[in-house]
């Protein structure tokens, strides 16, 4: 059992990342027009956020393990608030992309630090996954992701894209005092800040960034002019990363943990789940605005079921995990994604509104089963001392999935969304969903120490 005030404070921090990643979905068309860039260029506001967060999650998890989970949690709040104040005044599109990347680093602190504090605060003598606390985090993520397009669409329609950044300072005013009051205090540090800076695996971070950055650039270039030399960068960085992490005293990617086949399977499943989720989450609003002519606020409302219905299903998923483990929820979640993806191939320019809402709902319900099931699997399979770093790397694979989804959107929807492009995107999502079904159905039930 984890104290409610601790869980409540942590979940307030964890909503920052999905909120900021989802609000931008309904602002891309407006940002494209205001800055005079293409939609593919505007999508860098999504891709840069996910690249920075993909690197930032394990980095913040490792720093939190070294510096203190409460300290890093609060520092993340401050960084997000600062970028929220400065971003609306960005003088160019490049500066805005930079602000989004810094914002992503700030939002990356909450989940790995929060997961470690939940583990420290848990009173379960058998060390079982605290389904209620993990369920609360899943609900917070679903709520913020669900409200993001609605809130973002309303703000963009009323006050322009600048308004979506100003939500963060307001949340920081509410969240920081709660964090300072309720979160468990960090134990004394074994060394000073200078020692911690020397301990951080900066070479590993550079190689890790090379892998993800090269992969992102290569995938985004495939739709127009493929930059194949980036494949060499990815390969060289991956080799360098493995070489470095085997020798680092505090690796950014703990190969002993990430190399465990059962933990690696969790990461791979999480990436695949998010390919499908973000394929719909970012592809559908572009189609709604470009083809169906909906305003950003209307597109946000129609997208609400994609993220919002996971809230309703989370208590059911939590009870199922408590009673039967996480294998069945993951199978049900994979089946739901497949059904929703097939439904997306059937929408057309003339589809009635109820049909679009039904497809959104079908894609939304599986989120609770997939997210909570995979969190429980990770919690059970990860050694306690590595919780922060493993939790950060877990979120990294969420962004890997989002990056792959962004590349698919760029390949199939191009400069302007079309119905045929949406159907091609949905077919790719269906293929990934079927693979998830096979993996979930054939997974062995044995636990790994």
GIFENMO-V150193 format. One record per helix or strand. SS is the DSSP state (H for helix, E for strand). FROM is the first residue (numbers start at 1). LEN is the number of residues. If there is no record, write none. Layout:
BEGIN
<<SS | FROM | LEN> <SS | FROM | LEN>>
END
This chain:
BEGIN
<<H | 4 | 23> <H | 28 | 8> <H | 39 | 4> <H | 44 | 24> <H | 69 | 19> <H | 93 | 15> <H | 109 | 13> <H | 131 | 29> <H | 161 | 5> <H | 167 | 16> <H | 193 | 7> <H | 202 | 20> <H | 229 | 17> <H | 255 | 4> <H | 261 | 30> <H | 296 | 29> <H | 327 | 18> <H | 353 | 29> <H | 384 | 30> <H | 419 | 24>>
END
